[in-house]
């Protein structure tokens, strides 16, 4: 057969060839002519290909052991049928995602054959020092879909960090219950003198994205406890106010999660909760936050004491996001709709009902929050966050992107100041809603029943934002007037 090596199988399996082979007729094999890989080259040097109708064959030779006219069954690497291109077709299914967190730890326990290309788990990037993930996790995350679970994290937040990061966990818990800012700053200085902050800084790149977000929440707790929530960790002036080693750790965490202004309610609330008991079955995270009793991971009240007002405010913001999942879905429905579309007023009426339900939920949270204890330090934390505009729930910003309240009442610059506390993918989604919902917002300048429904949706959003503001005020100081009247 010349230089072409053809193997004959005794079973009904496919026929394999070492060189490029083109099938154009029954049981015909076409060699590539001179220069085709022979037996001296490995069998995988070139792929089998099937030419479509009209292909010009070269030299044809029958396959030994196959009678003329018999059909050669396609092998695993040989596509069959006319018109199939010579290149290997891509699978219509999405590529499998890399496992993160505990799933990757389970993969490490599998035999070495399960590892990619025989590489052991210890040799993988991000596996050093016992950390469960690495920087590659950030590149493999899928695009965010707010219709799935809103702006809640994809998985429940990490309850406790492991390895060297237990020091950060303990520092955050101690700073949260510190009696004043001086005591919290003393905790940071003590960790600096013990070289704990420098040790953590060296391990930031080994964190998985999920664990980095958990570390960011603890950094945010320490920062607001020390009164540093309004500073930029990379600004030279910050070195004169805050501990330099802590600022380096803060900046490294911000770079790891690609979010600079994370010291705000979205991080302090949406990444600081856990179900009081483990659910018996897997349920979506928004349903988990709606139906299960929630407890904070880092408590602002000492262990063994009732939850403080600050604790209850953050949990109320988390439940607000979980119940607001329908608002995100209605926003996607209204995106790109014409104001004259018959579905537009229907979606706006549903949006009004959702906002009324969210307001009723906040009013139900008010009684327990007002009865909870509060310390001067916790009130100072709330005051500092409110002064930075860092207490705006993300779900209210989503409703604002649809209805356009912020453009008139808060001005465009103020709207961007509120959004800077959200991750980049959330800011991008809100900006897209600004553009896609612009036709719906033209109802503000019209008359008729559809415009009346749009204005009702705007008014319900204003009432919802005022109710949350009253809840914050009730948490920051003793409220003499009931929340229902203040709102």
Secondary structure, 3 states (H helix, E strand, C coil): CCCCCECCCCCCCCCCECCCCEECCCCEEECCCCCCCCCCCCHHHCCCEECCCCCCCCCEEECCCCCCCCCCCCCCCCCCCCCCCCCCCCCCCCCCCCCCCHHHHHHHCCCHHHCHHHCCHHHCCCCHHHCCCCCHHHHCCCCCCHHHHCCCCCCCCCCCCCHHHHHHHHHHHHHHCCCCHHHHHHHHHHHHHCCHHHHHHHCHHHCCHHHHHHHHHHHHHHHHHCCCCCCCCCCHHHHHCCCHHHHHHHHHHHHHHCCCCCCCHHHHHHCCCEECCCCCCCCCHHHHHHHCCEECCCCCCCCCCCCCHHHHHHHHHHHHHHHCHHHHHHHHHHCCCCCCCHHHHHHHHHHHHHHHHHHHHHHHHHHHHHHCCCCHHHHHHHHHHHHCCCCCCHHHHHHHHHHCHHHHHCHHHHHHHHHCCCCHHHHHHHHHHHHHCHHHHHHHHCCCHHHHHHHHHHHHHHHHHHHHHHHHHHHHCCCCCCHHHHC
